[in-house]
Amino acid sequence: MTLRFEKDRMKKLILIVVAAGLSISSHAQNVGLSFSYFIPKNGYVSTPISPFSIRGLGVNLTRHIALETGASLYRMSGLSMKDLPLSSKEPFVGPNFTIFVPGEIVFELKGSKVEFDIKAGGFAFYGFSQKLNYGNIDRAIRELEGWAVANSQLEFKNKPGFGYHAGVELTVYVTSQLGVSIETNYLVGQSKLPLTGSYTGGSASLETKSVNYADAKIDFTGLEFSIGLIFNSGGGGKPKRRR
């Protein structure tokens, strides 16, 4: 029931993101195509899911300061965990689908054909169809206990996460209707993922131990990299960022 509920909720969020993007694009007359990758700490590189990425939406407060938001859907291959007795340089969570929603203030340095942005803010994220990587978890248990074999049976409570980020974006306008953007952000975030259950293992003989890692968290720390093309179908002025 939980898995079906999460799938239904993910479908609703995707429809909201797509509808918002189509609505805004129809007013701004800008179309964008980009690919974003997330390189997590002690994890596996994510896979972008296009076209479910709408970023750079917002308002200009002044000529050089803007507020922006958006949403991206990632296919996370693997994320690490922290605040639990197990340690590893391999991920304990994944694969999953993750919705990522930033909110940021942007300082814009604009030229005739080049724009350089400095941005910082916070973000929220939530992982759907969450899975544990039992292979990496069992290896970490063997190292912790000094056992030859280990097998775990764990349950978790999936919760939303939050964090902060900072980064830069460089946009070069090849023509008045075409721009190329490159963006890099450093993200620091976490979400609670309490683990309960047990594991069985040993060397000469087997024993079972209970697990209650109430403080366990997903570590959403890493580097986000994006590259994209921006098209202006209106033919008037510089195109705005749409990713």
N, C-alpha and C positions, 0 to 999 in steps of 0.2 A: 504493500500500500504506500509506503514511504517513497519508494523509487518511482512509482506511477505519479504520485503527487508532485515530486520534484520535476519530472518530465513535463507535466502539464504546466507547472509554474514557469519553467524555462521557455516553453512555447509562447506563453503569454508575454514574457519579457521581450522575446525576439520580435514579436509582432508590434509591440509598443515602440521598440527602437527603430524598426523599419518604417513604421507609420510616421514617427517624428522626423526621420531623415527625409522621407519623401515630401512631407509638408514644408519643411524648411528649405529644401532644395528647390521646390517649385516657386517659392517667393524670392529666393536669392539668385536663381538662375545660374547656379554653380554646380558642377558635377565633379566629384573627386574619386580617384582610385588609388588605394594604398595597401601596403602590407606591413603589419606590425608584428614584431617578435619580442617575447619576454624571455630573458636569460636569467633564471632564478639562481640564488645562492644554493649550492649543493643540490641542484635539481637538473632537470632535462629541459632543453629549449622548447618553448611552446610552439604550436602551430596556429597561424592566423586563420580565422574563419571569415572570409570576405563574401558578401558585402556588409556583414554585420559589425561595422566599425564606423561610428559617426563621431568625429572629434572636432574641436575648434569652434563649437557653437557658443555664441555669447553676445556681449554688448561692449562697445567701446566707451569707457568713462571719459577719456581724453584722447588726444591724438596719439599718445604713446602708452596708455594704460588701458587694459581690457580685462574683462572677466569672462572666462570660458569654461565650458563643460562638455559633456558628450557621453558616449558609451562604446565599449568594445567587447566583443565576445571572443574568448580565447579557448583553444583546445590545449589544456595544460597536460603535458606528458608526465611531469613529476615534480612535486614540491617537497621540500624538507620540513621537518618539525623540530620544535624546541621545547624547553621546559619539561623534559621527561628524562628519566635515568638512562635511556638508550642514546648512544651517540653513533653517528655515521656521516660520511660525506656523500651518501646516496639518499635519494628521496624516499620518504615513507608514505606519501600520498600521491595518488594519480594512477591512471589518467582521469581527467574530468573536464567538464565545460565550466568556464568561469566568466561571469559578467563583471566588467570593470567599469566603474563610473568615477571620473575625476572631477574636481572643481578647483580652479586655479586662477591666480592673478598673473597677468602677462605684461611684461615691459617690452614694448615694441620699438625697435630702431629701424626706421624705414628709409630706403633709398629709392631711386627711380626704377631699378630693376632687381634690387636685392632687399630682403627684409631679414633681420636677425632678432629673434625673440628670446627673452629670458623669462622662465616661468617657474612658479612654485605654488604648492597648495596641498590639498588632502584628497583622499579617495576612499571609496567603499568597494568591496568585492564580495562575491558569493559563488561558491563552487557547487555545481549540480552534478548528479550522478557520481557522487564522491566514492572513491575506492581506496582501500589500503593496499600498499605494496608489501604483501606478506613475505616475499622472498628477501627483501632488504631488511624488514623488521626481524625476521628469524635469524638472519646473519648477525644483526646487532645484539640480539639476545644471547646467541652463542658466545660472542665476544665478552658480553657483560658477565655471564655466568661461568665462562671457561668450559662450556660443554662441547661435545662433539656433534650433537644433534639438538634441534629445538623446533617446536611447532606451536604456533600461537593461534588462538581463537579470540578475536577482539570485536567489540562493538563501539560505535562512536556517536556523538551528537554533533551534527553539522550546524555551524552558526556563521553569520556574516562577519566579515572582517573590515578593518579600517587601517589607514596609514597616512603617510605624508610623502611628498615627492618634490623633486626639483629637476629642471632640465633646460635644454636649449633647442631652438629650431632655426634652421637656415632655409629660406625660400628664395630661389632664383627664378625670376620671370623671364622666360625665353622670348615670349611675345606678350601682348596685352591680354591674350586669351589663354595662355598656357604657362603654368608654373611647375617647378620641381621642388619638392620639400624633403628635407632630411631632419629627423628629430630624434633626440636621445633624452631619456628621463631615468633618474635613479629613484627607485621605489623602496620604501621601508614600511612594511605593514605586517599584520598578523591577524589571525582569527582563532578563536577558541575551538578546540576539537578534543574534548575529554574522551579518554579511552578506558574501557573496562573490559574484563574478561579474564583469561588465564593463558598460560603457556606451559607446555610439557616438554621435557628434554632431559639430557644428562650425558654421561660418558659410559661408565660401567653399569649404571642402573638409571631408571627413569624416575622423575619426580615432577609434580605439578605445582605451580605457584600462581596465585591470583594477581590480577592487574587492576589498579585503580589510579590512573594517571589523570587526576582531575584538572591539573594545570597545563596539560599538553596543548600546544598551539601550532597551527600552520605558519611557517615562516614565509611571508610574501615579500622577501627582500631580493632585489635584483635590478637588472638593467633592461629597460624597454627601448627598442630601436624601431623606428618607422621610416619608410621611404614611400613617396607617393607623387602622383601627377594631379594637377588641379586645372580644371577646364572652366572657362567662363562662356556660357552660351548666350549671355545677354549682349556681349560686344561693347559694353561700356565700362571703362575703368579696369583696375586690376582685379583679378579674381580673388575671392576670399578662400581661406583654408577650409577644406572639407575632406575628412579622412574617414 
